[in-house]
Amino acid sequence: MNSLAAIGRFSVRFRYLIVVAWILGAAVAGAALPTLNSAVKANNQSFLPSNSPSLEAAKLATPFQPLNSVPVPIVASRASSQLTVADQTAVSRIQAATQAVASVKSVQLVGVSPDGQAIELRVLANLQGGMNADKTLVDALRSAIQAQPVPPGLSVHLAGQVAAGVDSQKASNNAGNRTELFSIVFILALLFLVFRSLLAPILTVLPAVIVFAIAGPLIGEAATAGLQVSLFTQVLLIVLVLGAGTDYGLFLVFRVREEIQGGLAPKDAVVKAVSRVGETISFSAATVIAALLSLLLATFGIYQSLGVPLAIGIALMLVAGLTLLPALLAIFGRAVFWPSKPKVGPHRFGLWGRVAGHAVERPGLTLAIGVVVFGLLALGALGNKPSGFGNQTPPPSSDSAQGNAALAAHFPQATATPTNLVFTYPTSVWVDPAPLVPLQNQLGHASVFKSLSTPLDPNGTMLTPAQLANLHATLGPAQALPAIAPPALGVPATTYNAYRAASQLVSTDGRTVMVNASLTVGDPQSTAALNQTPAMRTAATQAARASGAIDSGVAGIAPASYDISQVSSSDLRTIIPVAVAIIAVLLALVLRSLLAPLYLIASVVLSYLAALGLAVIIFIDLAGDSGLIFFLPFLMFIFLLALGEDYNILVMTRIREEAQDLPLRHAITEALGATGTTITSAGLVLAGTFGVLALSAGSGSSGSQLRAIGVGLALGILMDS
């Protein structure tokens, strides 16, 4: 306590120097250190453990698609006529232009469609380069395409998942901007209502803004030394810092106002507030940091990568809460609460004092009602089912929507987001294609697949094993042939195109074979596709056994989503007990009790399960969604454990403070009366922010998942508070 009082006196005495130091720190960090965005690792699959089946399959597929690269199809087509020589020349120019785009590894000429009206290029590019790497790539490819003249009537479009995701994101940018604006307006408006002041809300939030401006570059600098940073880090850093910063700010500002009402001068009120609430803020931050560092035990790299960066943000927020905010409050004094004027006099705690009084009078009944209600809601968590990422549907008039439509119209067996079945053989199937027959037959009988592109049926034109071997012996490697059959070859165009298309499914050495599959359940990003992953892997294993393959695997969106979901659930089961144990020790230290921490931990865990159960009831049982996005339980755990313990610690430390002069029951009433408004305000601010996210979510599965995230977190915060 004495050390906290000393920190309070230091912050008041050197208030101007402290404010200048924080502002200079933010300016220097922004100017001299790398941005957080530049450190972001965009490929979520690369955060999986190296022995994950989907990553093992991706390694098998490296002859077709190197690791950490993504395919972007380019489709050039005519609506109702055959491609011309001029069209082919234009496509060659486009191939050269897109090859020159930064981050592009290769641009392959896939071939001409069976109807002769379209030609496909396949770009392989590296997306590791920041949060907007996909948009940067797509914009650069489109600029390169638009810079090339094309004959009248020839349409050129990007297709595939990456381009569709970018176009979908562009369409939702306005809504996203509105969400950010509404969130900020909501927080400030609610704080204005709480404080009935113009300056207090701004000073409450300002330290969090400055901390984020410093934390981002610091984490970016740490990333240059090897710290992994995921897309989640950037998003969660601002939310967690803003949430914790708002909590710490409300704790301190309300206590300063209370001390001024108790008769202290503003500067003395700040010192006393820091000495009293500083312990709450310090141990609240310590519990959050402990919970975050427990993520280092995770096997899923995204979760593991959150621990240290977010702990840095919370540590900085702790320092700002004990220095910057007290300095600002000391500078502005009573003006912080203008036009309201804190009146000197006895405390009047109103509603929350009465609520506490009733609870203390009937503790058994109050506890029983709470446990029963929360326990029944928690049972709903048993019905949770993890969902996939959801599809991103671009606007119908967008470039990628037109590209996907052209791909479907002219390449009937193609799909913009195929599931890849990969097989390795002991000898070259170019020389001996016999294994391809049982491979195709076995996969063709698997009900999980709707259609297949195989080396013997790559584009709708069937080839016999003998034809494939003869074509390879006569024409040489298919990868080296031009897109259009030279007239002198004497090979039918359909046969030639099928042979060229087979080159996309058989490696140059002939030992690796890929089969592109579309799924019976439809969209590979759906929950149904995720749940079909075990069946896909079983089918691939059986086909490998029947055809003599020495290795096999299934790569693609659905298998990767399945593996991410599995490792995420496993990590959650590991991390929760460890984090709870560490936090229990910290609570025992701050409360100087062995029994009280057990009550607090139980209350937070129960509210977490109740909030998760209510989200399951709302979205799965009532709305009919197939599941909750797999990382929602993880997000709820982090936020509820981090922010929920803030409220518990504030109440319990205030009870201990009041109990020094009052009987315990009276101390509980006084403590809850003093802190009730603070906790309610903090809970409403955070819950309302997540509620805005839920209300502004778009349509489709992605919108449903955003609503689930917003509602789940809002419910959890409200239950905690």
Buried (B, 14 or more C-beta within 10 A) or exposed (E): EEEBBEBBBBBBBBBEEBBEBBEEBBEEBEEEBBBBBBBBBBBBBBBBEEEBBBBBBBBBBEBBBEEBBBBBBBBBBBEEEEBEEEBBEBBBBBBEBBBEBEBBBEBBBBBBBBBBBBBBBBBBBBBEBBBBBBBBBBBBBBEBBEEBEBEEEBBBBBBBBBBBBBBBBBBBEEEEEEBEEBBBEBBBBBBBEBBEBBBBBBBBBBBBBBBBBBBBBBBBBBBEEEBBBBBBBBEBBBBBBBBBBBBBBBBBBBBBBBBBBBEBEBBBBBBBBBBBBBBBBBBBBBBBBBBBBBBBBBBBBBBBBBBBBBBBBBBBBBBBBBBBBBBBBBBBBBEBBBEBEBEEEEEEBEEBBBBBBEBBEEEEEBEEEBBEEBEEBBEBBEEBBBBBBBBBBBEEEBBBBBBBBBBBBBBBBBBBBBBBBBBBBEEBBBEEBEBBBBBBEBBEEBEBBEBBBBBBBBBBBBBEBEBBBEBBEEBEEBBEBEBBBEEEEEBEBBBBBBBBBBBBBBBBEBBBBBBBBBBBBEBBBBBBBBBBBEBBBEBBBBBBEBBBBEBBBBBBBBBBBBBBBBBBBBBBEEBBEBBBEBBBEBBBEBBEBEEBBEBBBEBBBBBBBBBBBBBBBBBBEEEEBBBBBBBBBBBBBBBBBBBBBBBBBBBBBBBBBBBEEBEEBBBBBBBBBBBBBBBBBBBBBBBBBBBBBBEBBBEEBBBBBBBBBBBBBBBBBBBBB
